[in-house]
Amino acid sequence: MRILVVGGSGFLGTELVRRASAAGWTTAATYCSARPGSAPGVAWHRLDLRTDAQLGDLLVELEPDAIVNATSGLSDWAVTADGSVRVALAAARHGCRLVHVSSDAVFSGSRISYDESCLPDPVTPYGAAKAAAETAVRLLTPAAAVARTSLIIGEGGSAHERMVHELAAGTHDGVLFTDVVRCPVHVQDLAAALLELAVSDRAGMFHLTGPDALSRHELGVLIARRDGLDASRLPTGRGEGNAMALDVRLDSRTTQELLGTRLRGAREFLQVP
Ligand SMILES: NC(=O)c1ccc[n+]([C@@H]2O[C@H](COP(=O)([O-])OP(=O)(O)OC[C@H]3O[C@@H](n4cnc5c(N)ncnc54)[C@H](OP(=O)(O)O)[C@@H]3O)[C@@H](O)[C@H]2O)c1
């Protein structure tokens, strides 16, 4: 299996690269701003999805069987929307399988629970760019898998976990919302599920989150307890009134039934050892 992880230097990308390489796959990965330290058996390539020039040449050189697009440009349309279209066009031209990572940010929260059949109704620029990317990927590469996910948590390395540590230490101004609810996923489960999709021929929309719905504050408390921090120091607030989606729960049950990889809930993977 030859795989190309686009955005391999990111939080999710790092785990995808690690797992693919450990499985003995021929693994290539891209970074944009800074080349990661050397990982045995991984071929790194610089790629900026804001330009049209590089990806086609890379696919001619690497001839990957599958591409996983794990890039994030947040609300930068040129990366998140246009860049994802570039990946989809290149995958279609070169006949590569594509797994595209999307987000629960495509939803407003007006109906709270969303399964794989729900259409996007974003309320943020980031959500709009992810929704545009989903639409392009579906139409340009109908055989692709589009995988929506939610807050990605690890063993301390995610932005969410770092923020909890900074809030508990009092080195970060901010609050953890009690009314903003998501269904987090562990980065190892997510990466395993994405690679399972990459080697399959499953097409369409997939939801990859754990089953537990938690507020940002509840999630912070679990992270603090796991890491031995004083959870009572975590400041709380309300997201209501901000330009954001409040309660968005991806329903992953249909996808979970198709997968061998089990997506654990946050209460399970954050339990105190
Ligand atoms: N993190 C979450 O909680 C969360 C929640 C829902 C959905 N998601 C989705 O999950 C995926 C992975 O998220 P993540 O948190 O792992 O992202 P991340 O850590 O921020 O990594 C982003 C990746 O995109 C690359 N990138 C940024 N700008 C680029 C450009 N112009 N051209 C090419 N590559 C570029 C980065 O490269 P450099 O670092 O080298 O610049 C990095 O490899 C994304 O699709 C995101 O939307 C994440």
The ligand as an SDF file (V2000), in Angstrom:
LIG
                    3D

 48 52  0  0  0  0  0  0  0  0999 V2000
   -8.3830   19.4500   15.7460 N   0  0  0  0  0  0  0  0  0  0  0  0
   -9.6830   19.2860   15.9150 C   0  0  0  0  0  0  0  0  0  0  0  0
  -10.1920   19.2520   17.0500 O   0  0  0  0  0  0  0  0  0  0  0  0
  -10.5610   19.0890   14.6980 C   0  0  0  0  0  0  0  0  0  0  0  0
  -11.9550   19.0790   14.8690 C   0  0  0  0  0  0  0  0  0  0  0  0
  -12.7630   18.8090   13.7480 C   0  0  0  0  0  0  0  0  0  0  0  0
  -12.1830   18.6020   12.5060 C   0  0  0  0  0  0  0  0  0  0  0  0
  -10.8240   18.6660   12.3760 N   0  0  0  0  0  0  0  0  0  0  0  0
  -10.2410   18.4380   11.0530 C   0  0  0  0  0  0  0  0  0  0  0  0
   -9.2370   17.4460   11.1920 O   0  0  0  0  0  0  0  0  0  0  0  0
   -8.1810   17.6970   10.2440 C   0  0  0  0  0  0  0  0  0  0  0  0
   -6.8470   17.7180   10.9800 C   0  0  0  0  0  0  0  0  0  0  0  0
   -6.8700   18.7240   11.9590 O   0  0  0  0  0  0  0  0  0  0  0  0
   -5.5800   18.9910   12.8720 P   0  0  0  0  0  0  0  0  0  0  0  0
   -6.0620   19.5910   14.1480 O   0  0  0  0  0  0  0  0  0  0  0  0
   -4.7160   17.8050   12.8950 O   0  0  0  0  0  0  0  0  0  0  0  0
   -4.8730   20.1520   12.0520 O   0  0  0  0  0  0  0  0  0  0  0  0
   -3.4630   20.8420   12.3610 P   0  0  0  0  0  0  0  0  0  0  0  0
   -2.7710   20.1940   13.4930 O   0  0  0  0  0  0  0  0  0  0  0  0
   -3.7080   22.3240   12.4590 O   0  0  0  0  0  0  0  0  0  0  0  0
   -2.6180   20.5370   11.0410 O   0  0  0  0  0  0  0  0  0  0  0  0
   -2.9100   21.2060    9.8640 C   0  0  0  0  0  0  0  0  0  0  0  0
   -2.0900   20.6380    8.7390 C   0  0  0  0  0  0  0  0  0  0  0  0
   -2.4160   21.3730    7.5370 O   0  0  0  0  0  0  0  0  0  0  0  0
   -1.1790   21.8150    6.9670 C   0  0  0  0  0  0  0  0  0  0  0  0
   -1.4030   23.0530    6.2210 N   0  0  0  0  0  0  0  0  0  0  0  0
   -1.7660   24.2570    6.7230 C   0  0  0  0  0  0  0  0  0  0  0  0
   -1.7930   25.1680    5.7320 N   0  0  0  0  0  0  0  0  0  0  0  0
   -1.4640   24.5150    4.5940 C   0  0  0  0  0  0  0  0  0  0  0  0
   -1.2920   24.9010    3.2420 C   0  0  0  0  0  0  0  0  0  0  0  0
   -1.4440   26.1780    2.8320 N   0  0  0  0  0  0  0  0  0  0  0  0
   -0.9490   23.9690    2.3230 N   0  0  0  0  0  0  0  0  0  0  0  0
   -0.7560   22.6740    2.7050 C   0  0  0  0  0  0  0  0  0  0  0  0
   -0.8680   22.2440    3.9650 N   0  0  0  0  0  0  0  0  0  0  0  0
   -1.2140   23.1610    4.9120 C   0  0  0  0  0  0  0  0  0  0  0  0
   -0.2480   22.0070    8.1470 C   0  0  0  0  0  0  0  0  0  0  0  0
    1.1090   22.0370    7.7100 O   0  0  0  0  0  0  0  0  0  0  0  0
    2.2490   22.8390    8.5670 P   0  0  0  0  0  0  0  0  0  0  0  0
    1.9340   22.6100   10.0170 O   0  0  0  0  0  0  0  0  0  0  0  0
    3.5220   22.2300    8.1270 O   0  0  0  0  0  0  0  0  0  0  0  0
    2.1150   24.2660    8.1930 O   0  0  0  0  0  0  0  0  0  0  0  0
   -0.5750   20.7640    8.9560 C   0  0  0  0  0  0  0  0  0  0  0  0
    0.0780   19.6480    8.4210 O   0  0  0  0  0  0  0  0  0  0  0  0
   -8.5580   18.9930    9.5280 C   0  0  0  0  0  0  0  0  0  0  0  0
   -9.2310   18.6890    8.3320 O   0  0  0  0  0  0  0  0  0  0  0  0
   -9.5350   19.6530   10.4930 C   0  0  0  0  0  0  0  0  0  0  0  0
  -10.4280   20.5230    9.8280 O   0  0  0  0  0  0  0  0  0  0  0  0
  -10.0100   18.9170   13.4320 C   0  0  0  0  0  0  0  0  0  0  0  0
  1  2  1  0
  2  3  2  0
  2  4  1  0
  4  5  1  0
  4 48  2  0
  5  6  2  0
  6  7  1  0
  7  8  2  0
  8  9  1  0
  8 48  1  0
  9 10  1  0
  9 46  1  0
 10 11  1  0
 11 12  1  0
 11 44  1  0
 12 13  1  0
 13 14  1  0
 14 15  2  0
 14 16  1  0
 14 17  1  0
 17 18  1  0
 18 19  2  0
 18 20  1  0
 18 21  1  0
 21 22  1  0
 22 23  1  0
 23 24  1  0
 23 42  1  0
 24 25  1  0
 25 26  1  0
 25 36  1  0
 26 27  1  0
 26 35  1  0
 27 28  2  0
 28 29  1  0
 29 30  1  0
 29 35  2  0
 30 31  1  0
 30 32  2  0
 32 33  1  0
 33 34  2  0
 34 35  1  0
 36 37  1  0
 36 42  1  0
 37 38  1  0
 38 39  2  0
 38 40  1  0
 38 41  1  0
 42 43  1  0
 44 45  1  0
 44 46  1  0
 46 47  1  0
M  CHG  2   8   1  16  -1
M  END
$$$$
